[in-house]
Amino acid sequence: MSTLLELTNKVKQIYKRDDADTLQTSVAINDTYKAMLAVLGHHKLQDRAYKNIVKGQYEVSLPDGFLRIHHPIKLIDPDGGSQATSSYPLRFMTKQEYDYWEPSPDLWAMDNSTGIPWGYCIWKNSIYITSIPDRDYTLEMMIGGDPVDLLTDSDESILSSTWDETIMAGALSRLYAAVKLYTDADYWRKVYLNGSEGDGASLVGGLNLLRQLDSGNTHGPIIITNQKL
C-alpha cells in the first residue's frame, strides 16, 4: 500500500506543473483511485479476521482498522468432530438481550456458568459472547467497509502497491487532458487501461487487468489488503 504523499511524488516526477487554476494532483489521484475501486465487486472490499478466545473470556476487542462487521460472526471449535460441528454462525443480539442471558458475566468462575457459545452482541468497542466459553475457541469475522478519499498525506490506498503505476498513469492522463496536452493524455490513458511493460515485456497493472481479476474471482480479497478495512 502507498500513501497519498507517495503517490503524489510518483506523479510529480513526471508532471511538473502546479497551476492553481488547473486540476490538482490530489484530485486527479483520487478520481483515478475511485474509478479503479468502482470496477471491484463488493466482496473484494471484505476480508476475514480471526480472534482466539480462551475459557471464561466473554469480552473480545474488535479488530483494528475496520469500518464494518458483516454478521453473523462464526465460531470455530478446534475440537469439533466434523466441518459442520467445528464451524457455525453465532446469533447476533442486542445488548439488552445479552444482559438477559448474561446478567453477571464476571461471575462465571463462581457459578460454573460456562458452555458452548451460541450468541453475541456488539457493545462499544467489544464483542460480548454467550454462553461464556467453556474452553478455547476462535471467532471468524467478515470485516470491511467502503474506502474513503485520500485526503491527507498519510492516508493509504487500500490497493496493494502493484497498482501504484496504474493510479499514477490514470492521474497523469487526467492532468494532461486538463491542460489540453492530449497526446500525453492519450499515452498515459493507454498505460492506465492496459498496464505497463514489466520484466520480460509482460504487462503490469492496468484497469483492464483489474476487471479480469475481479470477474474471475468470487472469493476475495485477492487485490485489496486488509489494513484499511
N, C-alpha and C positions, 0 to 999 in steps of 0.2 A: 504494500500500500504506500501511497505517496501523499504528502500534504499539499495543500493549495500552494504554499510557497515553493515547494519543489517543482510542481507542475508549471507554475508561473515562470520560474527560472529557465525551464526547458524551452518554453515558448519564446521568451525574450532573448535567448541565444540566437534565434533566427529572426524574430520580428522586433526591430529596434525602435519602432515608432511608439510614442506615448502621447498622442494628441488628445487634449482634453475633450474635444468635440467629436471624437470618433468612438467606436466600440472599444470598451476597455477589456484588457486581457482577462481579468477575473470573470467578467460576464461571458466572454467567449468560451472560457473553460467550463463554466457552469452550464451553459447552453449545450455544449457537446456532451458533458457528463450526464445530463438529464436525458438527452436523446439516446445515449447508449443504454442507460438503465431502462428506458421505455421498451426496448426490444426483449427484455428479460421477463420470463414468466414470474408470477408472484412467488412460486415455490423457491426461486433462486434467492429470494430475499429472506430465506429462513435458514436456520442451522439447528443442530442438536446440541444441547448442553447436558452434562451429567453431574449429579451431586450424590456423593456417598453419604449414607446416614447410618448411625450405629444405634444399638439398643437404647431406648429411652429418649432419643433425640426427636422431639416433636416439632422443633422450630428449625427451619433451614433458610439461610440467607439467599436472596435472589442472585442470579448470575450478574456479574458486572457488565456494563456496556451493552445493554439491550433496550429495546423500546417496547416490546410486547411479548407475552407468553401466549402461545396458541394452546387452548385447552383441548383435551384433558392432559394432565401430566400422567406419565406411565410409571408404574412401579416395576422394577426388575428384581426378582428374587433369585439370588445366586444358588439357592438350594432347591429351586423348582424342578420337578421331575420331567417336564416337557416344556416346549416353547409356549404352549397355551397357559401353563400354570406359572411359568417363570417371568412373564411379562404381561401386564394387563393395565388398562386405564383406571385411574382413581376418579372418584366422583367429586366434582367441584361443588362447593357450597359457600354460602355467605358466612361472614364472621359470626353472625347471630346463631346460625345453625351449628357452627363449630363449637361455640360456647355451650350449646345444649348438650352436645356429645362429650365435650371435654371441659367441664366447668373448672377443674383444678388440675391441669395437666402436670404441674410440677410435683404432684403427689404420687406419681406413678410408682415410684420405688417403694412407697409405704403401703399402697393398696394393691400392688401387683396387677395394675390395670393395663397391661401391655397386650398386644395382639398383632395380627397381620393388618397393615394399613389398608384402608379402603376409601378414604376421602381426604379432602384438603380444602383449605381456603387461603386466599392471599390477603395479608394484612400488613399495611405499611411496606416495609422492605423485606418481608419474610414470607415463607410458605409454612403453614401450620398443618400438621398431619394428624389424622385419627384413623385407626387406633394408634396409640403410642407404640412405636416399633418394638417388637419382641426380640429382634435380632438385627443383624446388619442387612441393609438393602441399598439399592441405587435408584435414584429418581432420574427419569429421562424426560427432558423438556424440549419442545419445539419453540425456539425463540426467534424473534425477528422484528421487523418494522420497516416503515418507509424511510429511505435515506433522505437526508436534508441537503440543502445547498452548502457548498464550501464557502463559508463567509469569512473566516479568519485564517491567517497564515498556517496555523497549526491544525486546522480541520483536515481530516484524512478521507481520501476516496475509499469506498468500500470495495472497489475493484482492485485486484492484485496488480502489482507493478508491471505485469505482462502487457497491460493495456494502457500504460502511460503514453506510449508513442501514438496510439490511436487517439487518445484525448488531445495530445499536442497537435496532431495533424488536423483534427476537426476544428480546434480553436484557431489555428493558423488560417484555415480555409475561410472561416468567418471573418477574421481580422482583415485579410487581404481583400475580401469581397466588399467590406465596409468602406475601404479607401479606393475602390474601383480598380484594383490591380487584379484583373480577372484571370490572367494567365497563371499567376502564382496561386490564386484561389483555387483554380481548377486542378493544378498539380497536387495541392495538399488535400483537396477533396478526394482525389483518386486514392491517395495513401490512406486517408481516413476510412474509405469504403473497403478497400482491398488489402490493406496492410502494407508493410514494407518488407524488403528482402533481408532475411537474416543469413545465418551461416548456411552455405551450400545453396544460396539463392532461393531458399524456402521462405514463404510469406509468413510474417509475424503480425498478429493482431488484425485489426480491420473490423468494421461494423458487420460486414457480411459473414465473417467467421464467427462473430459473437452470435449472430442469428442462427447459424448452423449448430453451434454448441447448445444453444437454448432449445431448439426444436428437436435435437437428438437425445436430450436427457430430460427425463421426467422426475428424477430424484436429485434434489440439489443439496447444497450448492456445490458446483464444481468451479465456479468462477468467483463467486462472492466469498470474501473472507468473513470471519465472524467477529472481528474486532469492533465494528460499529453497530452490530445488530443487537 
